Amino acid sequence: MNPGFATLALTLMLTTSAFAATAPKPAKPISLDKSGSFLIDPATSEALWKENLPARVIKLYPPNKFRFVSEVGGGFTEAKTCVVSARVMLLPVVRLPLQGQKVIYAPIKSATAFDAQPNLSLEQCHELAKTKLKDAIQSVASALAAS
C-alpha cells in the first residue's frame, strides 16, 4: 500500500470520527405546537410539556412513535375579555416511504381547557393561556399514566 494513501486514509478517519464525536444528535422534541394565536409560543409550549409530563408517560409514548400536540387559541373580545382555549392531544407518528416521519391526526387521548376573564392585560392573558395549557397537559398525562 502506498504510504501517502495510508496517511490520507488515517487522516480522513480521524477527522470523520472527530466530527462525529463533537456533534451530538439533537434530542427529539416531545411536543408539537400548532397554536394559531399570539398567546403562546412553541418554546413555552415545549417547556410546559417537559415540566408536566411524568417520565413514565414519556417512556410509554416515546417521541419517535408519538407526539404530544398543543393548540392554544383565543384573544380579546370587543368587551376586553380574555378568552383562552387550550387543547392537547397524543398523536401517532408514522414513517411514510417518500415523506419520512409524519404526525397523523388520529388522537389517542385529548383534553381541552378553556376560560374567559374580563379586564386582563396582555401579560395576564398570556399567563391565563399558560395555565390552561398546563391544566390540559396534566389531564392527558394523568389519563395516560393511569392506563
KEKE-3310 file (N, C-alpha, C; in steps of 0.2 Angstrom, whole numbers, plus 5000, padded with zeros to 4 digits):
npx = (5004:5003:5012:5008:4994:4990:4992:4983:4971:4970:4970:4958:4949:4951:4947:4934:4929:4931:4922:4910:4911:4910:4898:4884:4869:4854:4841:4825:4810:4797:4785:4773:4768:4754:4748:4738:4739:4743:4745:4754:4770:4780:4791:4788:4777:4783:4792:4782:4776:4787:4789:4777:4774:4775:4790:4787:4776:4782:4791:4783:4776:4786:4795:4799:4789:4777:4768:4766:4753:4749:4737:4733:4721:4713:4710:4706:4690:4678:4673:4684:4688:4697:4699:4702:4707:4713:4720:4725:4733:4738:4746:4749:4765:4770:4780:4782:4785:4791:4790:4795:4795:4779:4767:4751:4734:4725:4719:4725:4723:4715:4712:4704:4705:4697:4694:4688:4691:4687:4694:4709:4726:4738:4749:4744:4734:4742:4748:4736:4733:4745:4742:4730:4734:4743:4734:4727:4737:4741:4729:4729:4741:4738:4728:4735:4745:4738:4733)
npy = (4994:5011:5023:5037:5036:5028:5037:5048:5041:5038:5050:5055:5046:5049:5063:5062:5054:5063:5073:5067:5064:5076:5082:5080:5071:5080:5081:5074:5084:5083:5088:5096:5112:5119:5131:5145:5157:5172:5170:5161:5154:5142:5137:5140:5132:5119:5118:5118:5106:5097:5100:5095:5082:5066:5055:5042:5042:5048:5038:5027:5032:5036:5049:5046:5038:5044:5059:5074:5085:5103:5115:5131:5144:5159:5176:5193:5199:5211:5217:5218:5206:5192:5177:5160:5145:5129:5115:5099:5084:5067:5061:5048:5044:5041:5032:5037:5031:5041:5053:5053:5054:5057:5066:5059:5064:5057:5056:5049:5051:5065:5082:5097:5113:5128:5146:5162:5178:5194:5211:5209:5212:5211:5203:5196:5189:5181:5173:5167:5159:5150:5144:5137:5128:5121:5115:5107:5098:5091:5084:5075:5069:5062:5054:5046:5040:5032:5022)
npz = (5000:4996:5005:5006:5003:5014:5025:5021:5022:5035:5041:5036:5042:5056:5056:5052:5063:5073:5070:5071:5085:5091:5087:5094:5093:5091:5103:5101:5100:5111:5109:5099:5093:5088:5088:5083:5088:5097:5110:5115:5113:5103:5110:5124:5125:5123:5134:5145:5142:5145:5158:5164:5161:5166:5168:5166:5157:5146:5143:5140:5129:5117:5109:5096:5091:5095:5097:5106:5105:5105:5105:5106:5107:5105:5112:5114:5117:5110:5122:5130:5136:5140:5131:5132:5124:5126:5119:5120:5113:5111:5098:5085:5077:5061:5048:5032:5015:5006:5012:5025:5043:5049:5058:5062:5061:5072:5086:5101:5115:5122:5128:5133:5139:5145:5147:5152:5156:5162:5159:5158:5157:5143:5146:5157:5151:5143:5153:5158:5147:5148:5160:5157:5147:5154:5163:5154:5149:5160:5163:5152:5154:5166:5163:5154:5161:5170:5162)
capx = (5000:5006:5012:5004:4987:4988:4992:4977:4965:4971:4968:4951:4946:4952:4943:4927:4927:4931:4916:4905:4911:4908:4891:4879:4862:4849:4835:4818:4805:4791:4778:4772:4764:4750:4744:4737:4737:4748:4745:4759:4775:4782:4796:4785:4773:4788:4794:4776:4776:4793:4788:4771:4774:4780:4795:4784:4772:4787:4794:4777:4775:4792:4794:4800:4782:4771:4770:4761:4752:4745:4733:4731:4718:4709:4712:4702:4684:4677:4672:4691:4688:4702:4696:4708:4705:4719:4718:4731:4732:4743:4745:4754:4770:4771:4785:4780:4790:4794:4790:4798:4791:4774:4762:4745:4729:4721:4721:4724:4720:4715:4709:4703:4704:4696:4692:4687:4691:4687:4699:4715:4731:4740:4753:4739:4731:4747:4748:4730:4734:4749:4739:4725:4738:4746:4729:4725:4743:4741:4724:4731:4746:4736:4724:4739:4748:4733:4731)
capy = (5000:5017:5026:5043:5034:5026:5043:5051:5037:5038:5057:5056:5043:5053:5069:5060:5052:5069:5077:5063:5064:5083:5084:5075:5071:5084:5077:5075:5087:5078:5091:5100:5117:5121:5137:5150:5163:5176:5169:5156:5152:5135:5136:5140:5125:5113:5119:5116:5098:5094:5101:5092:5075:5061:5051:5036:5043:5049:5031:5023:5035:5039:5054:5043:5035:5048:5067:5077:5091:5108:5120:5137:5149:5164:5183:5198:5201:5219:5220:5217:5199:5187:5171:5156:5138:5125:5108:5095:5078:5062:5058:5044:5046:5035:5034:5036:5030:5046:5059:5052:5054:5062:5065:5058:5066:5051:5057:5043:5055:5073:5086:5104:5118:5135:5151:5169:5183:5201:5216:5207:5215:5206:5198:5192:5184:5176:5169:5163:5154:5145:5140:5132:5123:5116:5111:5102:5094:5087:5080:5070:5065:5058:5049:5041:5037:5028:5017)
capz = (5000:4996:5012:5006:5003:5021:5029:5019:5024:5043:5042:5035:5048:5062:5055:5052:5070:5077:5069:5074:5092:5093:5085:5097:5090:5095:5106:5098:5104:5113:5108:5093:5094:5082:5090:5079:5092:5099:5117:5117:5108:5103:5116:5130:5125:5124:5141:5149:5141:5148:5166:5167:5159:5170:5164:5164:5151:5140:5142:5137:5122:5115:5103:5089:5089:5097:5098:5110:5101:5108:5101:5110:5103:5109:5112:5117:5113:5110:5128:5133:5139:5138:5130:5130:5124:5126:5118:5119:5110:5109:5091:5082:5071:5056:5043:5026:5011:5002:5016:5031:5048:5049:5063:5059:5065:5075:5093:5106:5120:5121:5133:5132:5145:5142:5152:5149:5161:5159:5161:5159:5152:5138:5150:5161:5146:5142:5159:5158:5142:5150:5165:5154:5143:5159:5165:5149:5149:5166:5162:5147:5157:5171:5159:5151:5167:5173:5158)
cpx = (5004:5006:5008:4997:4985:4988:4985:4971:4965:4968:4961:4947:4946:4947:4936:4925:4927:4925:4910:4905:4909:4901:4886:4872:4857:4843:4829:4814:4800:4785:4779:4767:4760:4745:4744:4736:4743:4749:4751:4764:4777:4787:4793:4780:4777:4790:4788:4775:4781:4792:4782:4770:4778:4784:4792:4780:4777:4790:4789:4776:4781:4791:4795:4793:4776:4773:4764:4760:4748:4743:4730:4728:4715:4712:4707:4695:4683:4676:4678:4691:4693:4699:4702:4705:4712:4718:4725:4729:4738:4742:4751:4759:4771:4777:4783:4786:4794:4794:4793:4793:4785:4769:4755:4739:4724:4722:4720:4721:4720:4711:4709:4702:4702:4694:4691:4687:4691:4693:4706:4720:4734:4745:4749:4736:4736:4748:4742:4731:4739:4746:4734:4729:4741:4740:4727:4731:4742:4735:4725:4736:4743:4731:4729:4743:4744:4732:4737)
cpy = (5006:5021:5033:5042:5032:5032:5047:5048:5038:5045:5058:5052:5046:5060:5067:5058:5058:5073:5073:5063:5071:5085:5079:5076:5075:5080:5079:5079:5082:5081:5094:5105:5119:5127:5142:5157:5166:5175:5165:5155:5145:5133:5135:5133:5119:5113:5116:5108:5095:5094:5096:5085:5071:5057:5045:5036:5044:5042:5027:5026:5039:5044:5051:5039:5039:5055:5070:5084:5096:5113:5125:5142:5154:5171:5187:5199:5209:5222:5219:5211:5195:5180:5166:5149:5134:5118:5105:5088:5074:5059:5053:5047:5040:5037:5032:5035:5036:5053:5059:5052:5059:5061:5064:5060:5060:5051:5050:5045:5062:5076:5093:5108:5125:5139:5157:5173:5190:5205:5214:5211:5209:5201:5194:5187:5179:5171:5164:5157:5148:5141:5135:5127:5118:5112:5105:5096:5089:5082:5074:5066:5060:5052:5043:5037:5031:5021:5012)
cpz = (5000:5003:5012:5006:5010:5025:5027:5022:5032:5045:5041:5040:5054:5062:5055:5059:5074:5076:5072:5082:5095:5092:5088:5093:5094:5097:5102:5102:5105:5111:5101:5094:5088:5084:5085:5082:5095:5107:5119:5112:5108:5109:5122:5131:5126:5131:5146:5148:5145:5156:5168:5165:5163:5166:5162:5158:5145:5138:5138:5130:5120:5109:5096:5086:5090:5097:5101:5107:5105:5104:5106:5106:5108:5108:5116:5113:5113:5117:5133:5138:5136:5137:5128:5130:5122:5125:5117:5117:5110:5102:5089:5077:5067:5051:5037:5021:5008:5007:5023:5037:5048:5055:5060:5064:5067:5082:5097:5112:5119:5127:5131:5138:5142:5148:5148:5156:5159:5162:5163:5155:5148:5142:5154:5157:5144:5147:5160:5153:5144:5155:5162:5150:5148:5162:5160:5148:5155:5166:5157:5150:5162:5168:5156:5156:5170:5169:5157)
residu = (MET:ASN:PRO:GLY:PHE:ALA:THR:LEU:ALA:LEU:THR:LEU:MET:LEU:THR:THR:SER:ALA:PHE:ALA:ALA:THR:ALA:PRO:LYS:PRO:ALA:LYS:PRO:ILE:SER:LEU:ASP:LYS:SER:GLY:SER:PHE:LEU:ILE:ASP:PRO:ALA:THR:SER:GLU:ALA:LEU:TRP:LYS:GLU:ASN:LEU:PRO:ALA:ARG:VAL:ILE:LYS:LEU:TYR:PRO:PRO:ASN:LYS:PHE:ARG:PHE:VAL:SER:GLU:VAL:GLY:GLY:GLY:PHE:THR:GLU:ALA:LYS:THR:CYS:VAL:VAL:SER:ALA:ARG:VAL:MET:LEU:LEU:PRO:VAL:VAL:ARG:LEU:PRO:LEU:GLN:GLY:GLN:LYS:VAL:ILE:TYR:ALA:PRO:ILE:LYS:SER:ALA:THR:ALA:PHE:ASP:ALA:GLN:PRO:ASN:LEU:SER:LEU:GLU:GLN:CYS:HIS:GLU:LEU:ALA:LYS:THR:LYS:LEU:LYS:ASP:ALA:ILE:GLN:SER:VAL:ALA:SER:ALA:LEU:ALA:ALA:SER)
# end
